[in-house]
């Protein structure tokens, strides 16, 4: 599974960073960035889906 | 019932006590309603419409964000309320907001958490020997007031005057426009003096940060500077105070959920607290914004004309059953929770990370030391209406030993 944050949509709600800091980090302005180039380890897949389901801007795109 | 007959009144105390059935009926029967009060305004109540409006700042401008729009003025017409970025549109908004964002990022806000714990614990210390407190006045309101006073660099010696004064301003509020305007004038004078002091003698705080801010090659005008200081003060206070208060109200009346949260306090693996905080934010979202219609448009088949005003009740969106299962229930372990408590789109609450931290610390500190409490007198619970809804009086019975030990 891979994940990207659509930076045009992200408004820095930081919900993903709270749900799964192993995968999502925030930059100096508070916008979300994905760690490790967006590769998702198997144990983080459920958490990534949960982050996507909670993103108020629908900015998290999950592939695979 | 008047709410459905063209007289929707968000300032009405009875409505404020329980707006949810009204919103449910409006969503069902008239999802883009109109009110003839306060010079007239529209009220969408569906999640989908509120979401779309918030994402269309070209059509729905933030040049006015309050209904009625003359609440925040000095009454003499000398100060036009302008508090960017909240009252501005792109492109100015984009640049201005960018300047402020770093001060409110998750990492910066984490630095304020230990201070917030200390503030909360000191408030609980003061419960010692009392078996009745007011959850709003003695606790919830003091957390954001004290935190923001420190962020703005208000001197220790002035803090009591400052907080007492702010309490007056926010409490008097929309129910007494003249009183609010008088208080507002005092606040302007106080902040103007503060700004002048900071110009003469820069300090390491937000006021100096704002004075030094350059947008588009220009420093902020005096009105913008004043407005933004006010925004930081006002936007951060009764909002968070309302969220903490509403959550305490819920916890006082739902002992099972309270016990689950008390049990989870010492369990580092539990995700219950983070889920519960988002659920409290969803269910008791305090903030309704407003927009000025900059271009005529159609929402859900209803024609809206340029120059109209419109309320954006995020709390109503958060109870829309087409988006949330059991929308009117508080489900503290709700997993899918795309709530709009902090708004959505380019005006997402700048202070959301701060507010969320204050809400969590405020509730955790309280439950740690006061695990058992109930409403002392339901008849005395009072909610303020308007665009920031939450309890202003919340009498609670607590064990008298609560304040004694940490």
Interface residues (C-beta under 8 A of the other chain):
Chain A: X11 X12 X13 X14 X15 X17 X18 X19 X26 X27 X28 X29 X30 X50 X53 X54 X55 X56 X57 X58
Chain B: X98 X101 X102 X104 X105 X106 X107 X274 X278 X335 X336 X337 X338 X339 X340 X342 X344 X345 X346 X348 X352 X353 X356
